[in-house]
Amino acid sequence: MIDSVNHQKQPLPPIAGLEAELLALMQQPGQVAAPYSNLKLEQLQSAFACALHMHQPTIPAAADGELISHLQYMFEHREEGDNHNAEPFAQCYKRMAEIIPNLINEGCNPRIMLDYSGTLLWGFSQMGRQDILAALKKLACDPTLYTHVEWLGSFWSHAVAPSTPIPDLKLQIQAWQHQFANLFGQEALQRVRGFSPPEMHLPNNPDTLYALVSALRECGYRWLLVQEHSVENLDGSSLSQAQKLIPNQLVARNSQGETTSIIALIKTQGSDTKLVAQMQPYHEALGLTRQQLSSTTIPALVSQIADGENGGVMMNEFPPAFIQAHRTIANRSTTPTATAQTVAINGTEYLELIANSGVNSAEFPAIQAIGQHSFRAGDTTISMEGASWTNNISWVEGYEGILEPMQQLSARFHQIFDPLVANDPAVTKSARYQEALLHVLLLETSCFRYWGHGTWTDYAKTIQQRGEALL
């Protein structure tokens, strides 16, 4: 196991200290995408929305046990496994800053949504990769790209929501917002209105889901992306095919009977990078027409997300397929006989254009997390692990050795700091608070369970021991 005591102090990531300021910023009303859009909703038959998910965990794996990005570890240990892909991965993290402007200059109208974990963003800073950070700043801050690039929020450390302690859901959300605002500014953060749950993992424990949706709404998010198999209709039935192509209203009801809701866009099919790498959403959207919603129709939307760097198809096949799809769309739009369009669109842009057409979100079909109907019917056999795009992997079974210490570290953190913060919110600016919070958040990283037992669970134990020592 990595030594848990003899490690050097290092600068802390920007994960806390501006809670009230950022909450006030994100609660401001108004549209953030439609004012920049160059699409006319009434001309569209269908659309597709693609998101790229990027993540590297933070691990205690430097020579002195210091916390470093796994990307840095890959560079320093190229002989291990697939670590020779370190620089190709790094190039994937920044390449959209070249691809999107080039397409615009060609006369295309591209769209992409980006989901970067907070630990990955911190890792770029730790490594001094100013080339990557400059590229991402262009994607986040260049006004000419507002129409084309949408950033999605996430949990800072890529925690999976169902097994994250309920009080930490909001801390994960806010830590990511702090990290993003620190790198790209508060104006860029204010435009981040969609949320991408790590692993598309949606809690079906009523209290966890209620806490998650409540925290998302409080932190200014207006919609989230969900996997089709993680939700159901209120009567327990599966979503219809047509229902997957329009926005839905995800309803969360806790054990006290309180309810809240948030708009959900449905990610179809399972975890397969080829879906995005080969632009399946675009090809599927080509065969679709407008969908009935209440007394009107709206363009059908095919939504999809995939790892943006992981695997040969994303490293090699995605860029030419993405470029060719947008060139084809541009060529079709200039054809004199062209009828209504199939186009690329981003999630917030789509929802705001629908709102501007007079559709109220209350008209979206109501859905809930999978199993809620059985849960209310008293079926005690329902699994409370939640549902994700990797349902063949359990994030709970066999990991009691991580989950119990994770719960204990979180409980100890809140026992110590919640009264202090309640008395003086400025406590979150202190190094003591932020260092303890860092270890709480890092221990919840999904990778410590995704990759099985061994080195990765040892990383978790090291972080847990350091966190306990801090507290």
C-alpha positions in Angstrom: 0.0 0.0 0.0 1.1 3.6 -0.6 2.6 5.1 2.5 -0.2 7.0 4.2 1.8 9.5 6.3 5.0 10.6 4.5 3.7 12.6 1.6 4.4 16.2 0.8 1.9 19.0 1.1 0.8 20.4 -2.2 -1.5 23.2 -3.4 -5.2 22.3 -2.9 -7.6 22.3 -5.8 -10.3 25.1 -5.8 -13.2 23.0 -4.5 -14.8 25.3 -1.8 -15.0 28.7 -0.4 -17.4 30.5 -2.8 -20.6 28.6 -2.1 -22.9 31.6 -1.6 -21.4 33.5 -4.5 -21.8 30.6 -6.9 -25.2 29.6 -5.7 -26.4 33.2 -6.3 -24.8 33.2 -9.7 -26.4 29.9 -10.8 -29.8 30.9 -9.5 -30.1 33.9 -11.8 -32.9 33.4 -14.3 -32.7 33.8 -18.0 -31.7 31.8 -21.0 -28.0 31.0 -21.7 -28.1 29.2 -25.1 -31.1 30.2 -27.2 -29.9 33.8 -27.5 -26.9 32.6 -29.4 -28.6 29.9 -31.4 -28.7 30.0 -35.2 -31.3 27.2 -35.5 -35.0 27.7 -36.3 -37.0 25.0 -34.4 -40.0 25.1 -36.8 -37.7 24.1 -39.7 -36.4 21.0 -37.9 -37.7 17.4 -38.2 -35.1 15.9 -35.9 -31.8 16.5 -34.2 -29.0 14.7 -32.4 -27.0 15.7 -29.3 -23.6 14.2 -28.7 -21.6 14.5 -25.5 -18.0 13.5 -24.8 -17.2 12.3 -21.3 -13.6 12.8 -20.1 -12.1 11.5 -16.8 -8.9 10.6 -15.0 -8.9 10.0 -11.3 -6.6 11.5 -8.7 -4.4 8.8 -7.0 -1.8 8.8 -4.3 0.9 7.4 -6.6 3.7 9.8 -7.0 7.2 8.6 -5.9 6.6 10.3 -2.5 2.9 9.2 -2.2 1.7 12.6 -3.4 -1.7 13.0 -5.0 -1.3 13.1 -8.8 -3.5 12.6 -11.8 -3.7 9.1 -13.2 -2.8 10.8 -16.6 0.5 11.9 -15.0 1.0 8.4 -13.7 0.5 7.1 -17.3 3.2 9.4 -18.6 5.6 8.3 -15.9 4.9 4.6 -16.3 4.5 4.1 -20.1 5.6 0.5 -19.8 2.4 -0.5 -17.9 -0.7 -1.7 -19.7 -2.1 0.9 -22.1 -0.1 3.8 -20.6 1.6 4.3 -23.9 -1.6 6.1 -24.8 -1.0 8.9 -22.4 -0.2 11.5 -25.0 -2.9 10.3 -27.4 -5.3 10.7 -24.5 -4.0 14.2 -23.8 -4.5 15.2 -27.4 -8.1 13.9 -27.2 -8.8 16.2 -24.3 -8.0 19.3 -26.4 -8.8 18.4 -30.0 -12.3 19.8 -30.1 -10.8 23.3 -29.8 -9.4 22.7 -33.3 -12.1 20.5 -34.8 -15.1 22.8 -34.0 -13.5 26.1 -35.3 -12.3 24.4 -38.4 -15.8 23.1 -39.2 -17.3 26.6 -38.5 -14.8 28.1 -41.0 -15.9 25.6 -43.6 -19.5 26.8 -43.2 -20.7 23.9 -41.0 -22.8 24.3 -37.9 -21.4 21.8 -35.4 -22.4 21.0 -31.9 -20.8 19.1 -29.1 -21.4 18.8 -25.3 -18.4 18.3 -23.0 -18.3 16.5 -19.6 -14.9 16.7 -17.8 -14.5 15.5 -14.3 -13.1 17.9 -11.7 -10.2 15.6 -10.9 -9.2 15.6 -14.6 -9.3 19.4 -14.8 -7.2 19.6 -11.6 -4.8 17.1 -13.1 -4.1 19.4 -16.1 -3.2 22.2 -13.7 -1.0 19.9 -11.6 0.8 18.7 -14.7 1.3 22.2 -16.1 -0.5 21.2 -19.3 -1.1 24.8 -20.4 -1.7 23.6 -24.0 -4.8 21.6 -22.8 -6.0 24.3 -20.5 -5.8 27.0 -23.2 -7.7 24.8 -25.6 -10.4 24.2 -23.0 -10.6 27.8 -22.2 -11.3 28.6 -25.8 -14.1 26.0 -25.8 -15.5 27.5 -22.6 -15.0 31.2 -23.1 -14.8 32.1 -26.9 -18.1 33.9 -27.8 -17.9 32.6 -31.3 -18.2 29.1 -29.9 -21.2 29.7 -27.5 -23.6 28.3 -30.1 -21.5 25.2 -30.8 -20.1 24.0 -27.5 -22.0 23.2 -24.3 -20.3 22.2 -21.1 -22.1 19.8 -18.7 -21.6 19.8 -15.0 -20.8 16.6 -13.0 -19.5 15.3 -9.7 -16.0 16.6 -9.0 -14.4 13.3 -8.3 -16.5 11.1 -10.6 -18.5 9.6 -7.7 -21.4 7.3 -8.5 -24.5 8.9 -7.0 -26.4 5.8 -5.5 -23.5 4.9 -3.2 -22.4 8.4 -2.4 -23.3 9.6 1.1 -26.4 11.9 0.7 -24.8 15.0 2.4 -21.9 14.7 -0.1 -24.0 14.9 -3.3 -24.2 18.7 -3.1 -20.5 19.0 -2.1 -19.5 17.0 -5.2 -21.7 19.3 -7.4 -20.4 22.5 -5.8 -16.7 21.4 -5.9 -17.0 20.9 -9.7 -18.5 24.3 -10.1 -15.7 25.8 -8.0 -13.1 24.0 -10.2 -14.7 25.1 -13.5 -15.2 28.7 -12.4 -11.6 28.9 -11.2 -10.3 27.8 -14.6 -12.7 29.5 -17.0 -14.5 32.2 -15.0 -18.0 32.7 -13.5 -19.5 33.8 -16.8 -18.6 30.5 -18.4 -20.0 28.6 -15.4 -23.3 30.5 -15.6 -23.8 28.9 -19.0 -23.4 25.3 -17.6 -27.1 24.2 -17.1 -27.0 20.5 -18.0 -25.7 17.7 -15.7 -24.0 14.5 -16.7 -24.1 11.9 -13.8 -20.9 9.7 -13.8 -21.5 6.3 -15.3 -25.0 7.6 -16.1 -25.7 6.2 -12.6 -29.1 7.3 -11.3 -30.1 6.5 -7.7 -33.3 4.6 -7.2 -33.3 5.0 -3.4 -36.1 7.6 -3.0 -34.2 9.7 -0.4 -30.9 9.7 -2.4 -32.7 10.6 -5.6 -34.7 13.4 -4.0 -31.5 14.8 -2.4 -29.7 14.6 -5.8 -32.4 16.4 -7.7 -32.9 19.0 -5.0 -29.1 19.7 -5.0 -29.1 19.9 -8.8 -31.9 22.4 -8.8 -30.4 24.5 -6.0 -27.1 24.6 -7.8 -28.7 26.0 -10.9 -29.0 22.9 -13.1 -32.1 22.7 -15.3 -31.7 19.2 -16.8 -29.8 16.0 -16.6 -28.9 13.2 -19.0 -30.2 9.8 -18.0 -29.8 6.3 -19.4 -33.0 4.9 -20.8 -32.9 1.7 -18.7 -32.5 3.7 -15.5 -36.0 5.2 -15.6 -39.6 4.1 -16.0 -43.0 5.7 -16.3 -45.0 6.4 -13.1 -47.0 3.2 -13.5 -43.8 1.2 -13.7 -43.9 0.6 -17.5 -41.0 1.1 -19.8 -40.6 4.3 -21.8 -42.0 4.1 -25.3 -39.7 4.6 -28.2 -41.3 7.9 -29.0 -40.9 9.1 -25.4 -37.2 8.6 -25.6 -37.0 11.2 -28.3 -38.5 14.1 -26.3 -37.8 15.7 -23.0 -39.2 14.0 -19.9 -39.8 15.3 -16.3 -37.9 13.2 -13.8 -40.0 13.1 -10.6 -38.3 12.3 -7.2 -40.4 11.5 -4.2 -38.6 10.9 -0.9 -39.7 8.6 2.0 -41.5 11.6 3.6 -43.7 12.1 0.6 -41.9 15.3 -0.6 -41.5 15.6 -4.3 -39.3 17.6 -6.7 -38.5 17.2 -10.4 -36.0 18.1 -13.1 -36.0 17.8 -16.9 -34.4 14.7 -18.2 -33.0 14.0 -21.7 -32.9 10.3 -22.5 -29.6 8.7 -23.5 -30.5 5.7 -25.6 -28.8 2.3 -25.7 -25.9 1.1 -23.5 -22.2 1.9 -23.0 -20.6 1.6 -26.4 -18.2 4.2 -27.6 -18.9 3.1 -31.2 -22.3 4.8 -30.9 -20.7 8.2 -30.8 -17.4 7.3 -32.6 -19.4 6.3 -35.7 -22.0 9.0 -35.3 -24.9 6.6 -34.7 -27.1 9.4 -33.2 -26.8 11.4 -36.4 -27.8 8.4 -38.6 -30.7 7.5 -36.3 -32.0 11.0 -36.3 -32.0 11.1 -40.1 -34.9 8.6 -40.1 -37.0 10.5 -37.6 -39.8 13.0 -37.8 -41.3 15.6 -35.4 -42.9 14.1 -32.3 -46.2 14.9 -30.8 -46.1 16.7 -27.5 -49.5 17.9 -26.0 -51.1 19.9 -28.8 -48.0 20.6 -30.8 -45.0 18.9 -32.3 -41.3 19.2 -31.6 -38.2 17.9 -33.3 -37.2 14.3 -32.3 -33.9 14.3 -30.4 -31.4 11.4 -30.2 -29.1 11.9 -27.3 -25.9 10.0 -26.7 -22.7 10.2 -24.6 -19.4 8.2 -24.7 -15.9 8.4 -23.3 -14.1 11.0 -25.4 -10.7 9.4 -25.3 -11.0 5.8 -24.2 -10.5 3.1 -26.9 -9.3 3.1 -30.5 -12.6 4.0 -31.9 -12.7 7.3 -30.0 -9.0 8.0 -30.5 -9.1 7.3 -34.2 -12.5 6.9 -35.8 -14.5 9.7 -34.0 -12.8 12.8 -35.5 -13.3 11.9 -39.2 -16.8 10.6 -38.6 -17.8 13.7 -36.6 -16.3 16.0 -39.3 -18.0 14.1 -42.2 -21.4 14.1 -40.5 -21.3 17.9 -40.1 -20.1 18.4 -43.7 -22.9 16.2 -45.0 -25.5 18.3 -43.0 -24.0 21.5 -44.4 -24.2 20.2 -47.9 -27.8 19.1 -47.6 -28.8 22.5 -46.2 -27.6 24.2 -49.4 -29.5 21.9 -51.7 -32.4 23.9 -53.3 -34.8 21.0 -52.9 -33.9 20.4 -49.2 -36.8 20.1 -46.9 -36.9 20.2 -43.1 -33.5 19.6 -41.6 -31.8 17.0 -39.3 -29.2 19.0 -37.4 -26.8 18.8 -34.5 -28.0 20.6 -31.4 -27.0 20.9 -27.7 -29.2 20.0 -24.8 -29.8 23.4 -23.3 -30.2 25.0 -26.7 -32.9 22.4 -27.6 -34.8 22.9 -24.4 -34.7 26.7 -24.5 -35.8 26.8 -28.2 -38.8 24.5 -27.2 -39.6 26.9 -24.4 -39.5 29.8 -26.8 -42.0 28.0 -29.1 -44.6 28.1 -26.3 -44.2 24.6 -24.8 -44.2 24.4 -21.0 -42.0 21.9 -19.4 -45.0 20.8 -17.3 -46.2 19.1 -20.6 -43.3 16.7 -20.6 -44.1 13.1 -19.7 -43.5 12.4 -16.0 -41.0 9.6 -15.3 -39.2 8.2 -12.2 -36.1 6.2 -11.4 -36.4 2.5 -12.2 -38.1 0.4 -9.5 -40.0 3.2 -7.8 -43.3 1.7 -8.7 -42.4 -1.6 -7.1 -40.8 0.1 -4.1 -44.1 2.0 -3.4 -46.0 -1.3 -3.9 -44.0 -2.8 -1.1 -41.7 -5.1 -3.1 -38.7 -5.6 -0.8 -36.7 -7.5 -3.4 -35.9 -4.3 -5.4 -32.2 -3.5 -5.6 -31.2 -0.1 -4.3 -27.9 0.1 -6.1 -29.4 2.3 -8.8 -29.0 1.8 -12.5 -26.3 2.9 -15.0 -24.9 2.1 -18.4 -22.8 -0.6 -16.8 -25.4 -2.7 -15.1 -23.1 -5.8 -15.3 -20.9 -4.1 -12.7 -21.9 -3.8 -9.1 -20.6 -0.7 -7.4 -21.6 -2.1 -4.0 -21.2 -5.9 -3.8 -17.8 -6.9 -2.5 -16.7 -3.4 -1.7 -17.8 -3.1 1.9 -14.1 -2.5 2.8 -14.3 0.8 0.9 -17.9 1.7 1.3 -18.0 1.5 5.1 -14.9 3.6 5.6 -16.2 6.0 3.0 -19.4 6.5 5.0 -17.5 6.8 8.2 -15.1 9.4 6.8 -18.0 11.4 5.4 -19.9 11.2 8.7 -16.9 12.3 10.7 -16.3 15.2 8.3 -19.9 16.5 8.7 -19.9 15.9 12.4 -16.9 18.2 12.7 -17.5 20.8 10.0 -21.3 21.2 9.6 -21.7 23.1 12.9 -18.7 25.2 12.2 -19.9 26.2 8.7 -23.4 26.8 10.1 -21.9 29.3 12.5 -19.4 30.8 10.1 -19.7 30.1 6.3 -16.2 31.4 5.8 -14.9 28.2 7.3 -15.1 26.7 3.9 -12.3 29.0 2.8 -9.9 27.5 5.3 -7.2 25.0 4.3 -8.2 22.6 7.1 -11.7 22.4 5.7 -10.6 22.1 2.1 -8.0 19.4 2.7 -10.5 17.3 4.7 -13.1 17.8 2.0 -10.6 16.8 -0.7 -10.1 13.4 0.9 -13.8 12.9 1.4 -14.5 13.6 -2.2 -11.6 11.6 -3.5 -12.5 8.5 -1.5 -15.9 8.5 -3.4 -14.2 8.2 -6.8 -15.8 5.4 -8.8 -12.5 4.1 -10.2 -11.5 2.6 -6.8 -14.3 0.1 -7.4 -14.6 0.0 -11.2 -11.2 -1.6 -11.6 -11.7 -4.3 -9.0 -9.6 -5.2 -5.9 -5.8 -4.7 -5.6 -4.0 -1.5 -6.4 -7.1 0.6 -6.8 -8.6 -0.5 -3.5 -5.2 0.2 -1.9 -5.4 3.7 -3.3 -8.8 4.2 -1.6 -7.4 2.8 1.7 -4.5 5.3 1.6 -6.8 8.2 0.9 -9.2 7.1 3.7 -6.3 6.8 6.2 -5.0 10.3 5.3 -8.5 11.7 5.6 -9.0 10.1 9.1 -5.6 11.5 10.2 -6.7 15.0 9.0 -9.9 14.7 11.0 
